[in-house]
Amino acid sequence: MARGHGRVLTRIWDDPDFTALPAEIQRLYLFLISQPNLNHAGLLPLTLKRWSFKAYGLSPAVLRTQLAVLADRRFVVVDEDSEELLVRSFVRNDGVWKQPQVMGAMVSGALEISSRRLRAALLAEVERIPLDELSDEPGRKGLSPLQEVSRHIAALRAAFYEPDPKPPAAALHEGDEEGVAEPLPGGVEAGSTRVRGRFPLPLPHSPSLLVADVVDIRSARQERPDVEEACTLLADLIAANGTKRPNITKRWRDAARLMIDADKVALSDVLGAIRWSQADEFWRSNILSMPKLRQKYPQLRLRAQSQQQRRQPTDYQAYADQGVF
């Protein structure tokens, strides 16, 4: 759901780094943090052309120059290859880390990041969260805010974990062999292991950090038959409609996985939405990628239900046996 507002903390005007920025650069930063599609991880799609229409005299070239200033001053991280922007300190400054439930949404939002550069920047910010300011008094489900937030941070580290091709010899303990996993510290679960790499899993802040939490996040990043089926069907039907068959990218797979796992859309409903959209004259020209399908799914579902209730004869009757998704 799109945000209805963005928070601007009054202390920003006492920040010497911010007040040293030119006025138009400050405006751009405030513009970014007030965008309705900024997620809890501080991630935005990089839409320079669309943003250029928000003020007279703006252009994508001007915005690109201004963003370079914000990036140089470390307010944002930009990856033009993946077309993503990260408001670097959003998680800390917006108080996301103080709310365990919102931190869960932050992890979900972070999993949408394609850029390695942005992932590394977000992990660095998460490391700066002052966990000592969180209460260790048990709350809901018997866990304290400190324990819940620590679990979310561990899940994020595990999700972004990328093993080194060959760990340096200095990192091995005496008696270890290269490529051999070492036991998890802290007695989290007997027999469990962690693999060394660029972002090693953290020491648990409490025994409540379960290895199962880490495994669930890791497995979500692996290739899955349901995700492949959805992506392949959409690509095939786009090609059948006379458009060049699109490549199935990581962004496609992430969007399909998030529809199924985060949005709780059944695979049958995802497939139904794909078939319906590619048979509809209007939607077939608008749904040309899996991220777009995920974004427009609520509208597609309402439209399909409305047409079924009115029993309008349309060219998508060939897919009637799929039911309304």
Long-range contacts (C-beta under 8 A, 24 or more apart in sequence): 2-36, 2-37, 3-35, 3-36, 3-37, 3-38, 4-36, 5-34, 6-33, 6-34, 6-35, 6-38, 7-33, 7-94, 7-95, 8-33, 8-34, 9-93, 17-73, 17-75, 18-75, 21-69, 21-70, 21-73, 22-69, 24-66, 25-66, 25-69, 25-70, 28-63, 28-66, 28-67, 28-70, 29-70, 29-75, 29-76, 32-76, 32-85, 32-87, 33-87, 33-90, 33-94, 38-87, 38-90, 39-105, 39-106, 39-109, 39-112, 40-91, 40-96, 40-102, 40-105, 40-106, 40-108, 40-109, 41-86, 41-90, 41-91, 41-106, 41-107, 41-109, 41-110, 41-112, 41-113, 41-122, 42-86, 42-87, 42-88, 42-89, 42-90, 42-91, 42-94, 42-122, 43-84, 43-85, 43-86, 43-109, 43-110, 43-112, 43-113, 43-118, 44-84, 44-85, 44-86, 44-87, 45-83, 45-84, 45-85, 46-78, 46-79, 46-80, 46-83, 46-84, 46-85, 47-83, 77-117, 77-118, 77-121, 79-115, 79-117, 79-118, 81-115, 82-114, 82-115, 82-118, 82-251, 84-113, 84-114, 84-115, 84-118, 86-113, 86-118, 86-121, 86-122, 88-121, 88-125, 89-125, 91-122, 91-125, 91-126, 91-129, 92-125, 92-128, 92-129, 97-129, 97-149, 98-133, 98-134, 98-145, 100-143, 100-145, 100-148, 100-149, 100-152, 103-148, 103-149, 103-152, 103-153, 104-152, 106-152, 106-156, 107-152, 107-155, 107-156, 107-159, 107-217, 108-258, 108-262, 110-156, 110-159, 110-160, 111-159, 111-220, 111-221, 111-254, 111-258, 112-254, 112-258, 114-250, 114-251, 114-254, 116-162, 119-160, 120-160, 122-156, 122-160, 123-156, 123-157, 123-160, 123-199, 126-153, 126-156, 126-157, 129-153, 131-205, 143-208, 144-206, 146-205, 146-206, 147-205, 147-206, 147-208, 147-209, 150-204, 150-205, 150-206, 150-209, 151-208, 151-209, 151-210, 151-213, 153-202, 154-201, 154-202, 154-204, 154-209, 154-213, 154-214, 155-213, 155-214, 155-217, 156-217, 157-199, 157-200, 157-201, 157-202, 158-201, 158-214, 158-217, 158-218, 159-217, 159-218, 159-220, 159-221, 160-199, 161-195, 161-197, 161-198, 161-199, 161-200, 161-201, 161-218, 162-197, 162-198, 162-199, 163-195, 163-196, 163-197, 163-198, 164-196, 164-197, 164-198, 167-196, 167-197, 171-196, 184-211, 220-257, 220-261, 223-253, 224-257, 226-256, 226-260, 226-267, 227-253, 227-256, 227-257, 227-260, 228-253, 229-267, 229-271, 230-256, 230-259, 230-260, 230-267, 230-270, 230-271, 230-274, 230-290, 231-256, 231-290, 233-271, 233-274, 233-275, 234-274, 234-278, 234-287, 234-289, 234-290, 234-293, 237-274, 237-275, 237-278, 238-278, 238-284, 238-288, 240-278, 241-278, 241-284, 243-288, 246-288, 246-289, 251-289, 251-290, 251-291, 252-289, 252-290, 252-291, 253-290, 255-289, 255-290, 255-291, 255-293, 255-294, 256-290, 256-294, 258-294, 259-293, 259-294, 259-297, 263-294, 263-297, 265-297, 268-322, 268-325, 269-301, 269-325, 270-325, 271-322, 271-325, 272-319, 272-322, 272-323, 272-324, 272-325, 273-297, 273-300, 273-301, 273-304, 273-325, 275-316, 275-319, 275-322, 276-300, 276-304, 276-316, 276-319, 276-322, 276-325, 279-314, 279-315, 279-316, 279-318, 279-319, 280-314, 280-315, 280-316, 281-315, 300-325, 301-325
